[in-house]
Amino acid sequence: MARVLTQLHDTVEQSVDPLGVSAPIAHAQLAWLTHPQELSARMISLSKDFWQLQWHALHRMMNVRSDDPIQVHHDDVRFADPVWTEVPSWDLLKEWYLAFTHHTQDMLHHTPGLSHPERRKAAFWWRNWLNALAPSNYLLTNPVAIRHAIETKGESLRKGYEIFLEDVKAGQIRMTNPDDFKVGENLATTPGSVVMRNRLVEVIHYAPTQAQVHAQPIVIITPWINKFYVLDLTPKKSMVRFLLNQGFDVFITSWKNPDASMRDIRFDDYLTDGIHATIETARALSGADKVHAVGYCIGGTALSMYMAWANQRFALENVPVADITLFTTLVDFHAPGDINIFIDESSVNYLSRKMARTGYLDGKDMAASFRLLRANSLVWHYVEQGWLNGEPPPPFDVLYWNMDATRMPQAMHSWYLNELYLKNRLIKPNALTLAG
């Protein structure tokens, strides 16, 4: 009987709620119902705040000065315009929304009898629902957008509708206009050339800017979940250009954006045909025995694995890397941050099934997950400014790069999620076998 119920639970979870959105919320509600004493204490606290809000509403209606009982968080810009405080009706709408939001979030974060991961998940998904319901996101409950429409005689609404249609056509809420940037023209303009290309990677060698360069080159292993040019955005935002000006010889990886034909590409391939091939290219062209290797994001994770592999494959004096530098890199995945909300056995199984149909994970899916982690600033801000106020997003090179997403091959990404995120095997001795 227990096995049948477990199978039924797994089937429903996989088909109805594969990302685990509703289950943690339902578990939190049940947990509160089974802890009546704690629930009563919370209700008393809530009633006190609601009583203060009633007095605040009475004072505002009588035009008596009254400080807001619920304060806007210092980094919440949704209610920054003075109209949200100075006009009683809008002030009360804001205060009731904040009261409901704050209490709901606090209750979820402190749910008794619920595990910490489930509390985090319940709070995260409720926070996103509450963010979506904010009065600032809708024309009829946004005094700033209404005022702007009146001032522009409806022109802001016409422009906003055009921006809305363009976002629908693009399949995402755009954070900047893609037409404002072009790689090689106003992004990634540091001179260089492709010196090696295979099925996985192009190796770019940058032209030196100094008369003499250091003998050992720097090889930068970029993440294949993004484009390489984040390290060479503009002349003033280019780590590559800075290194060249210090007299370094710089090589960098530019990974192929996978399609369905690359579904069977594995993490092993990224190590051998990617990292090792890049390092060997840099050694051959520079004449150096060893390189300085830099790993960024998943490129740093892979570089860490490559070093373990190279130290087993080569004698110590023949390891082709002198030293490594890692930044924004995970090697211990037990606490990967807020992205862990999306990564559990159920969601990984869902992603694996989805990738099995296409052969890859679309970069837009991953970008949407990251945007949900900061939905107010990365989603709803652009809804308010674009759709409601008719203001197109300003040119922003980093956000253009963020939107310029790449795909993940099925075999590599499934292995990566299972072995590193779920099982955290990278920190366990002799737990992984890679490239032999």
N, C-alpha and C positions, 0 to 999 in steps of 0.2 A: 504493500500500500504506500509506504514512504517513497519507494522508488517511482511509482506511478505519479505521485504528487510532485516529486522533484522534476520528472520529465515534463509534466504539464506546466509547471512553473517556468522551466527553461524554454519551452515552446512559446508560451505567451510572451515572455520577456524578449525573445529574439524576434518575434513577429510584430508585437505591439509597441514595445518600449526598448528597442535595441541599445539606445544610448543611455538608458537608465535615468530618464528625466522624471517620470512620475513615481517610480518605486521609492526613492529616498524621501520624497514629500509625503507619500502615504505612510511610510514607516514612522516619520516624525509625528504625524497626526495621531497614529495609534499609540506612540510612546507617551505623548502628553495625556491621552485619555486614560492610560494605565498609571499615571502619576497625578492623581487629583489634588494632592496637597500642593505640589509645585505649580500646578495649573491655576489653583486658586490664588496663590501669591502673585502670579503673573497678571491675573485678571484684576487684582486689587491695584497693582502698579499701573496697569493700563487705564483703569477707571480714574485714578488720580490725575494722569496726564490729560484725559478727556475732560475732566472737570476744569482743569486749568485752561484748556482750549475753549470751553464754554464761556468762562469769564473773559478770556481774551476776545472772543467773538462779540460779547455784549459790549465791552469797552470800545471796540472798533466801530460798532454800529452807532454808538453814542458819541463818536468822534473824540474819545478819551485816549490819551497816549497809553500804549501798552506794548511792552517788549514781547517779541515772539517767544512763546514758551518752548518751541522746537526750533533749534538753530540749524541753519543750513551748514553742511560740512564745508570746510574751508576750500576743498578742491572741487566742489560741485558748482559748476558755472551755469547750470540750467536756470537758476533763479537769481542771477546776478543783476539783472536790470532792476532799477529802483521801483518800477511799477509793481513788482511782486511784493513789495513791503509797504509802499506808500498808499496804494489803493486798497481799501478794506476787503472788497470782494475777492480780489486776486490774492491778497495776503492770506485770507482764510482758506481758499482753495489749496494754496501751497502748504499751509500748516497742517491741514487734515491729511493731505497726501503724505507729508513727511512723518506725521505721527503713526499712520498705519504702516508705512514702510519700515521705519526704525524699529517698531515693536515686533513686527513680523520677523525681521532679520535677527533681532536679539533673541527671540524665542527659538528660532531654528538653530542658531549658534549654540544655545545652551539647552538643547533638548535632552532631558534625562533619559538614561537607559539606551542611548543610541551611540553607536561607534563614531569616532571622530571623522573618518572618511565619509560616512553617510550624512553626518551633520553638515559637512562642507558641501557635499553635493546638493543636499536639499536647499541650503542657503544660497548656493550659486544659481540654481535654476529659478528659485523664487525671486532672487534679486533681478534676474533678467526679465521675468514677467513684470515685476514692479517697475523696472526701468522703462519697459515698453508702454506701460500705462501712465507714465508721467504726463501731467497736463501740458507740459511744454512741447510735447510731440504732436499735438493736434491743433489745427487752426482755430477752432471755436473756443479752445481753452488756453490759448497762448496770446496774452495781451500784446506782446511785442510784435508778433506776426500780424495781428489785427491792425495795430497802429501803423505798421509798415505798409500794409495793403491800402489803408486809407490815404496815407501820405503819397503813395505812388499811383493813386487812382486805379488800383487793381493790376498795375504792371508787374508787381512782385509775384502775384499769383500766376500770371501768365508765364513768367520766366520759371517759376517754381514747377509748373506743370511740364514745361519743356525739359527741365532737369530730371524730373521724375520719369518721363518717357525715355530719356537717354539712359538712365540707370537701369530701367527695365530691359532695354535693348542690350545693355552690357552684361546683364545678369548679376549685377552687384551694385551696392551703393558706393559710388566712386568717391574716393578721398582726394583725388586730384584729377585733372584732365589729362588723359594719356597723350593728347596731341601736343602738350606743352613740352614734352621731352622726347629725345631720340638718342639712343646709345650710339656713341661715336661722334655726335655733333655737340650736344650740351651736357652729356653724361659720358663717363669713361673715355676721356679725351687724352689721357696720358699716352704718348707714343709707344707702340709696341707691336709685336707681330706673333702670329701663331707659328711655333717651331715644331710642334708635334700634334698629330691628331690620330685617334683610334676610335673604336666603336663607342667609347664611354666619355672621352675627355679631349679637350683641346688644351694645350699648354701654351700660355702667352708669356713671351719673354719681353720685358720692357727695355726700351733704349736707355742707356746710362745718361745721366745728366752731369756727371763729374768726369774729369780727365782720367782719374784713377778710381778703380773700384776694388772693394775687398775681395780676396781670393775665393772665400767660401760664399756661395750665393744663398739667398733666402728663398725658400720654396713655400708658398702659401697654399694650403689646402682649404679651399672654400667649401661651404655646405652645398650639397646638390639639391637641397630643398629651396634654394634661392639662387638668384643670379650673382655672378662673381663681382659685379661692378659696385656693390655696396662699399667695397674698399677703395674705390676710385670714382666717387660720385662726381665731384667738381674739383678744380684745382685747389680750392680752399678746404675741401672735405675729402682728401685723398691720402690714405695711409701709404699707398703705393708711391705716390709722388714724394711724400716726406722721406721714405726710405731711400729712394733714388738720390735725393738731395743730400743724404748722409753718406753717399758713396757706396751703397749696397747694389748688388746685382740681384734683380728680383724676377722670379718666375711665379705664375699663378695658374690655378686650375679653372677652366670654364667647362662645366659638365654638360653633356648632352641632355636635352629635355626628353625623357622617355615617352615612347608611344606603346601601343599594344604589342608590337613586335619584340619589345624588351621585357615582357612579363616575367621571363625566367632569369633575368639578371639578378645575381645574388650579392650579398655583402662582400663575399670573397672576391668577386670581380672588381668591386670598387677598390679593394686593397691592392690587388695585383695589377690589373689593367689601368687603374686610376692612380693611386698614390705611388706605388712602386715605379710604374712607368714614368710618372712625372719626375720623381727624384732621379731616376736614371738619366732622363733627358737633361736635367739641369747639370748633373755631374759631367755628362759627355760634352755639353756645350761650353761649360766653364773650365773644364779640366781639373776640377777639385775632387778630392777623394770623398769629402763629406759635405753635407749641406746643413744650414740652419732651417729647421722645419717649423712652420707656424700652422696651427689648426684652429679653425673657427667653427663654432657650433657643432653640427654633426661631423664636419670635417675634422674637428679636434678629437671627437670620439673615435672616429676611424683612424686618425693618426696615432692615438694611444694604442689601439689594437695593432696597427702596423708595427709599432716599436716592439711590442711583445712578440709578434711574428718574426721580425727581423733579428731580434736577439736570440731566437731559436734557430733561425736559418743560417745566420752568419756567425763567424767567430767575432769576439768582442771588438777586436781592432778593425774588422771589416764591415761593421754596421755602417751603412751609408749616411747616417744622420749623426751630426755632432751633438745637437741638443734640440729640444722642442719647446715651443711656447704655445700655450693654449689660452683661448679666451672665449667666454660664453659657452663653455664646454661642459657636458655632463660625462662623468665616468662612473659615478655612483648614482643610481637611479632610484634610490629608496625614497627621496623627497624631491621630485623634479619640479615642484612649484605648482601654480594654479592649473597648468596644462594637465595635471594628473586627474582633474575632474572628468576629462574625456577618455581616460585610459584605464579600463578595467577589462576583465575577461569577456564580458558581454559586448562591450563596444569594440574591442579588438576583433572578436568573431564577426561582428557586423561589418567592420571595415574589410576584413579578409574576404567575406562573401561578396562585398561590393567590388573589390579589386579583382576577384576571380572572374567577374562578368566583363570587365573592361581591360584588364591587364595592367592597370595602374590606378593610383589614387590621384584625382585631379587636384592641382594646387589650390584651386578656389575653395575646396572643401576644408583644407588645412588652414587657409587664410581666414575663413569664416569662423573657425574654432578659436583662433587667436584673437579675432576681433570681439568675440563674445566675452572674452576675459576682461575687456575694458569697453563694454558696450556703449556707455554714455559718451565717451570721447571719440570712439572709433566707428560708431554706428549712428546713434541718435543725434549727435551734434550735426552730422551732415544731412540728416533728415530735416532738422529744424532750419539750418541755414540754407539748404538747397531747396527742398520741396516747399517749405512754408514761407521763407523770406526771399526766395528767388535769387540767392547769391551763389554763383558757381564756386566750386572749391578753388582756392588759390594754388598756384604752382608750388609743389613741394617734392623735392627730389627723392627724399627718403620714402615718402608715401608712394611715389610712383614705383620705386623699387619693390616696396612691400606688395603692391598690386601685381607686379610682374612675376607671378608665381610659376613654379615648375611642378611637374608631375613626379610621382614616386613609382618605380616598378614594383609589381606585385610581390615577387619572391623576396626581394630585398626588404621591403617595408614590413611585410608580415613577420619576417624573421627578426627584424629590428624591434618591433613592438613587443613580440612575445619574449625574446631572449633577454632584452635589456630592460625595457620598461616593466614588464610583468614579473619576470624572474630575476632581474638584477644580477645576471651571471657574470658581468664584466669584472666585478670586484671579487669573484670567487675563484680561487686558484684552480687551474686545470678544468674549468667548467665549460669552456668553449673550444670548439675546433674550427679553425678558419684557414682556408687555402692550404690544407694539409697539416 
